[in-house]
Amino acid sequence: MDEARFVTHLSGKRIVLGVTGSIAAYKAVSVLRTLRCAGASVSVVMTKAATKFVTPLTFEVLSGERVVTDLFDAHEPMAHLMIPERADVMLVAPATANFLARAALGLADDVLTTMLLSVRCPIIVAPAMDGDMWTHPSVVQHVQTLRSRGVVVLDPEVGPLASGQIAQGRLSEEPKIVAAVDSVLASRCDWQNEVVLVSAGPTQESIDPVRFLSNRSSGKMGYAIAAAAKARGAEVILVSGPSSLSLEPGITTVRVNTAAEMADALCRHFSTCTVLIMAAAVSDFRPKQSFVQKVKKQGKTDMVLELEATPDILAMLSARRTSQIMVGFAAETEHMVSHATDKLNAKGLDLIVANDVTQTGGGFGSDDNAAIILSARGEQRDLGLMSKRRLADEILTAVHELCRVRPCQKVSVE
Ligand SMILES: Cc1cc2nc3c(=O)[nH]c(=O)nc-3n(C[C@H](O)[C@H](O)[C@H](O)COP(=O)(O)O)c2cc1C
C-alpha cells in the first residue's frame, strides 16, 4: 500500500490500538506496522483472549512500547487513564462480539473497556466475527448503540471466514482501517490553516552569574497547548523559557531565558502567526543591575535588590497586531474572575484563561489545571480541574468557538 498517503495526518499522532480475542488478531500486527511506518506512535492494549492468539511480545517489539494487558499491572497501575489521555485516536481492531457488547454497555471489567470510558478522542472499531454472530440481533443492537454515541464502526467485509462460511464478518482490510484512522485525524485537523505562536515556561532574570529571579512555572501548560495545536494540524512556534520538558517533534522551538529575550522572540514571529497564546509566566520585574561577578556576602546582614519592570510583551504585540487572535493567561491566587477580566480588557485580549494557582491538584508544576475561560464578548466557561493536555484542547476549541476563527469540522467516515 501507499504509506506516503497517510503521512500528513498520521505523522506524530498517538494511537491506542486495542486488540481483542478474534482469529483475525494477527492482522492487527500489519495495521500496527503501517501506522508506525506513517509516523504514528502506537500503544497496544490487548484483552486476555487476544493474548491467546498473538503474543504481546510481537506487538511490544513492533510498537517499541510496553503492551498493556492487565488493569491491575503493578508497573503501570494508572495506564487505563494515562494512555487514553494522550491519544489522538483509539482504534480497536479486531473487535469481538464480546467486546462490542461490553463497550455498548459501558462495562469496565478489563483494561481495554476501562480505557474506552476514559478516552476523549475519537474511537474507531473494526469488528470481526462469524457471519451468524454479526447478524445476531444482540450484536446489531450493540453496533447501533456504539454508532449513536459517535463511535466509528467499520462494517466487516463479506468473504470466506475461519468457520468455512462465506458471509459478512471478515475484518476490514488493513488499508481501509488505516484510511479510517487517517480520515478521522484529518477531520480533527480544525487548526490546519493556523500558525500558532505559543509562549511557555518561566523567565529567569539574572542577578549575577550564579543567581536569578524566576517563578514556579514548569512550562507544562504551554507545551501542552503547543502539542495539542500541532496534533490538530496547526503550524506551531513555541517560545520557551527555561524548562526541563522535552520538545515535540515538528514544533519550531525558540529557547529564551529572560523576559526581554522572550519579548524579542515573540515580536520576531508575531507577524507570521494567526493566533497568539501567551502561557508563559513572564517575570514582571528584573534586577535593575545584573552583577558581572558573583555577589559576595562579605559580612552583610541584608541586601537591597532594586527591581525594574520588564517589557510589557502584550502591549508590544498589540501595537504590531493586524488580525491575530490574542489569548492570554492569568495565574491568580485570589479574585480570579475579576483580576482576569481586568487583564483581558487592559491588554485587549480576545480570550483569557484564568487559573487559580493555589488550588490543590492544579497550578504550577502539576499535570492538571483548573481554569475558567473568559472572552472579550463576556462569555465565561468554568472548566474545572482537568489534565493540562485536555485543557489545551478545550482552549483551542474555545478559541474557534468564541472567536469564530472558523467553524469546527465534523468527523465523518463512510
Ligand atoms: C479459535 C477462536 C476464534 C475466535 N474468533 C472470534 C472472532 O473472530 N470474533 C469474535 O467475536 N469472537 C471470536 N472468538 C470468541 C472470543 O475469543 C471470545 O468471545 C472471547 O471471550 C473474547 O474476549 P475479548 O472480547 O475480551 O477479547 C473466537 C474464539 C476462538 C476459540
The ligand as an ORCA input file, in Angstrom:
! r2SCAN-3c Opt
* xyz 0 1
  C     -10.371    -20.003     17.694
  C     -11.279    -18.903     18.140
  C     -11.550    -17.861     17.309
  C     -12.406    -16.826     17.712
  N     -12.651    -15.797     16.844
  C     -13.546    -14.847     17.198
  C     -13.868    -13.805     16.288
  O     -13.319    -13.704     15.200
  N     -14.768    -12.890     16.692
  C     -15.387    -12.958     17.900
  O     -16.238    -12.111     18.182
  N     -15.089    -13.928     18.780
  C     -14.190    -14.872     18.465
  N     -13.882    -15.873     19.346
  C     -14.512    -15.856     20.675
  C     -13.804    -14.885     21.578
  O     -12.431    -15.217     21.693
  C     -14.468    -14.895     22.957
  O     -15.784    -14.383     22.843
  C     -13.684    -14.098     23.978
  O     -14.395    -14.104     25.191
  C     -13.483    -12.664     23.532
  O     -12.862    -11.936     24.564
  P     -12.455    -10.406     24.384
  O     -13.612     -9.721     23.762
  O     -12.219     -9.941     25.795
  O     -11.220    -10.368     23.587
  C     -13.020    -16.874     18.978
  C     -12.698    -17.934     19.837
  C     -11.859    -18.947     19.425
  C     -11.554    -20.066     20.388
*
